[in-house]
Amino acid sequence: MAKKSAVEKNEHRRKLAKNYSGKRSRLKALISDKDLPIEERFAAVLKLAQLPRNSAKVRIRNRCEVTGRPRAFYRKLKMSRIALRELGSQGQIPGLVKSSW
């Protein structure tokens, strides 16, 4: 099991990213618009820098829904390889048969 604080921190980042996604995309569009004067673009860069760092989508870490493990994450199933193997062995994942010999 992962530390509860790490899982909560990641959930907080998800919430911030969702709240600020519109504002971030508008500012990034202004920054990349080459037709605008350099002063307006620079002002947009400064406004973007004022937003919380954790509101960036890049800072979100994929974690296992079952254990909270941050590594060996399967996106399709939203769980780690270890949790997948455990649940597969118990027969709780439809269509998955773990082979052992």
N, C-alpha and C positions, 0 to 999 in steps of 0.2 A: 504494500500500500504506500502511495506517495504521501508526502507531508500534506496535511490539510491546508496549511498556509499557502503552499505552492499551487494547489488546485484552486483555491479561492482567489489568489492573485491573477491566475489565468482567466478566471471567470470575470473578474473586474476588468481586465484588458478587453475581453470580448464585448462587455457592455459599453465601455468607453469607445471602442472602435465603431460599434453600431451607432452610437449617439453622434459621433463626429464625422461619420463617413461622408455625408453630404457636404459639409463645410470644407473638409479636406479636398474633395474632388473639385469643388468650385475654385478653391485657391490654386490647386495644381493646374487647372485649366487656364487660369489667368497667367500663371508663371510661364507656361509653355506657349502662350500666344505671342508670336513674334511681332504682330501688328501693333500691340500696345507699346506705349512709351516705357523706357527703362525704369522710370521712377515708379510707375504703377506696378510693374512687375516686381521691383525690389520691395515695395510696400507689401505686396502679397506674400513674398518670401518671409518678411518679418512677422506677418500675421500667422503664417503657417508655423513658424518657429515658436510662437506664443502658445500654440495648442499643446495639450499634454502629450508627452512622449508615448505613453501607454495607449494613446488613442490611435496609434498607427497599426494597421492590420498586420504588418510584418512582425510585430512583437508577440503575436498570439502563437502559442505553442500547442500543437496537436497532442492531446493526452487521451489515454485509454479511459473510456466511460466506466469501466468496471473497477480498475485499480488506480487510475491516475498516472500510470507510468508514461514518461515522456518519450521513450525510445521504442523502436521496432513497432511502429504504429501502422495499422492497416486502415487506410482512409475509408474504404468501402464498408467495413464493419465497425469502424470507430472503436477499435480495441487493439491491445498489444498482442504480440505473438504468444505470450505466456498465457494470457487470459483466454485467447482463442483456442489454444491447445487444451487447456483445462475444461472449458465448456464443450469443446468438441469431443473429448473423451467421455464426458458425462452424457453426451447425446442431446445437448440443449440447443445446438445450432443446426437448423434444418439443412439437409443436403451435404453436411460435412461428416466424413467418416475418417477418423484418425487411424492410420495403419500402424500396427506394431507387430513385430515378429521375433 
